[in-house]
């Protein structure tokens, strides 16, 4: 039973990563081309946030998801061979994911302001402010990911005698699981986007009553629809992996090996679901 679940888990990650890469990479590239090529989108602050998010998703697909495929083909993703790559991979992974979700939160808030009946809130939706906020959150995501360069190290397993790339500090492991995975990459972005997304949807339904140009009104409807679809998908793919990561923190407390294998399989399955938010087309 345990070996069967382990085999199924590895196959799920391999083929799931392949599907995500095939569907996600062309889609995010096309998203970026559309947002950058059309003048209407280039002047939109929300489209600017979505463009940066698409670029971050491309980096994640090429760097993180592709490494999962390498692990399935060669049995090694490179983190066990190079300690520098071990540190950099988790640093870059957390940076891209955090920054991507931050841009999506900004895009949702921007759409709420853009569709608001209050002129002061609509005045916030400027490309200059979007660039400033993007630079600030990029810096914060970069600084918040630096501890991964310190605490991820090569660890020699006493049971298997194999080198693994893992967190060596138990306190940072708890912080990474509870704060990073559960809050910053889970409940926080979902709560922010759900709140402002629902308010933007309410505003869009009342756009006819506001003094807004027709072209701007239609653009706001399109962008709000894109954001709402992404919110719905994220609720179903981000939370399961965050919860599974917390459960896996206590995996050693289960004496039954079959239970531990089920938890590992659950984490592998939710990881693929987590990757699918990179393949959602706008």
N, C-alpha and C positions, 0 to 999 in steps of 0.2 A: 504493500500500500504506500509506504513512504517513498520507495524508489519510483513508483509509478507517478506519484504527485510531483516529485522532483523533476522527472522527465517531462511531464505535461507542463510544468511551470516554465522550464527552459524553452520548450517549443512555443509556448504562448508568447514569451518575451521576444523570441526570434521572429516569428511570423507577424506578430502584432507590430513590432518595430518596423518591419519591412513595409507593412500596409501604411503605417503612419508616415514613413519617409516618402513612399510613392505618391500618396495623396497630398501630404502637407507641403512638400518642397515646391512643386510647381504652383500650387495655390498661393502660397505666401509670396513667391516671386511675382506672380501675376497681380496680386494685391498691391505690391510695392510699385510695379510698373503703372498700374491704373492710377494710384494715388499721386504719383509723381508726374505723369504725363498730362493729366487733365487739369486745366487752369482752375476750374471750379474747386477741385479738391486741394490744389496747392495753396489756395487762399483760405482754406478752412483749418482752424486750429484742431478740431476733432480729427480730421483726416491726417493731420500731422502726427498726432499721438498714435493713431492706428498704423501709420507708416513705420514709425519707430518700433512699435510692437511687432509688426511683421518682420522687420529686420532682425530683431532679437529672436523671434521664432525660427528664422532661417538659420541663425547661428546655433540654436539648440538642436535643430534637426541634423545639421551637418556635423556637429561636434559631439553631442550627447547621444542622440538616437542612433547615429551611425556606429558609435562605439559599442552599443548593445548588439548590433549585427556582427561586429568583429568578434565579440565575446561568443556569440553563437557559432560562428564559423571556425574560429581558431582556438576557442576556449580561453582566450586572454584578451582583455581590452587595452592592455598596455600599462595599467595602473600598478600591476604587480612587478613590472620590470623596471620602471623608473619612478623614483620617489618624487622627482620634480613634476612629472606628469600626474602622479597621484594627487599632489597638492593642487596643481593648476586645474585639473579637471573639475574638482568639486568647487573650487573657487569660481571658475568661469560658469559652471552650471548654476550655482546659486545667484550669481550676479545677473545672468541673462534672465532667469526665471523671475527674480524679484523686480528687476527693471521693467520687464515685459508686463507684469501684472500691475505695476505702478502706472505705466502708461495707459493701461486699460481703465484703471480707476480714474485717471485724469480725463480720459476720453468720455467716460460716463458723466462725470461732473460737468465737463464742458458742454455736453449735449443738454444737460439740465439747465445750464445757464443760457445756452443759445436759444432754447425754446421757452424761456421764462417771459412772462409779460412785463417784467421789470427791466427798464432800459439799463440800469446800473449793472445788473447781472449779465445782460447781453454784451455789455461793453468789455467784460472780462475775456470774452472769446476772441482774442486777437492772437495772431501768429507770433508776435513778439513775446507776449506773456507765455505762450505755449513753449517757445524755445527756452525761455528762462526757467520755467518749471521743469522741463525735461532735463536741463543741465543740472539742476539742484537734485532731482531724484536719481539721476545717473551717478552723481557723486556719492549720495547717501547709500545707494545699492552697492557701489564699489567698496566703500569703507566698511559696510556691514559684512561683506564677503571676505575681507582680509583674514579673519581668524581661521578660515579654512586652510590658509597657507601655513599656519602655525600648528594646528592640532591634528591635521591629517598626516599620518606617517605610515611607514611600512611596519607591519606587526607580524611576527613569526608565531603561528599557531602551535600550541603545545601538543594538540591532539593530531592534527593532520601534517604538521611540520611544513606548512606552506606559507608563503609570504602573502599577506593581504593588505589592502589599503583601507585603513579604518581610523576612526577618531580614537586617540589615546587618552584623552582627558574625559573622565565620566561626567564631570559637571558641564562641559561644553556639549557633550553628547545629549544630555537632557535639555540644554538650552536649544540646541539645533532641532531636537524632536518636538518639544513643546512650543517654543517661541517661533522658530523659523517655519517648520513644516505645518504645525497646527494653526498658528496665528497669521504670520506674514504671508504664507503661501496657501492658506486655507480660509479660515473664518473671516479674517479682516478684509481681503479683497472681495470676497463674496458678499459680505454685509454692505460694504461701500457701494459696489456696483448695483446690487439689488435695490438699495435705497434710492440712489440717484437715477437709476434706470427706470424705476417705477414712476418717479416724479417727472422724468422726461417724457415718458409715455403719456402721462396725464396732460402735460403741457402740449404735446403734439396733437392730442385730440381736440384741443381748444385753440389751435393755431389760427383757425379761420376767423376767430373773434379778435385776433391781435392785428395790429398794423404792421404786417411783415410782408416784404416783397414776395411775389409768387415764386421766383426762382429760389430764393433763400428758404422759403417754406418747404418746397419739394426736396431740397437738399437736406434740410433738417429731418424730414420724414425718412429719407433713405438712410442717413447716418444713424438715426435712432433705431431703425429696424435692424441694422447691422449689430449695434451694441446689444440690443435685447436678445438676439439670437445667441450671441457669444455668452451673455450672462446665464441663460438657461443651460447651455452646454457646460459651462464652468461649474455650476452648482452640482451637476451629476458626475463630474470627472475629477474635480479638485478635492472635495471633501473626503471621498472614500480612501484615497491614498494617504491623506493627512491622518485620518483615524487609524488606518492600518499601520502607519509608521509608529504611532504611539503604542499600539498593541504589541508590535514587534520589539519594543524596548524591554518588555517583560517576558520575552520568549524563553529565557533560561529558567524562569520560575516554574515552567510546566515540565513535569517529570516524564510525561508520556511523549515519546518521540513522534507518534502519529499526530498529536496535537500541534507540535512544533512545525511539522511538515505542512500541516493545513494552514498555519499562520504564514509561513513562507510563501505558500502558493497564493494565499489571499493578497499578500503584499505584491507579488509579481503580477497578479491579475489587475489590481488597482493601479499599478505603475503604468501598465499599458493604457488603461483608461485615462490616466493623467497625461500621457503623451498625446492622446487624441485631441486635447484642446489646442494643440499646435496645428492640427490638420483641419480645424473648423474654418470653412470658407466664409468670408464676409459677404 
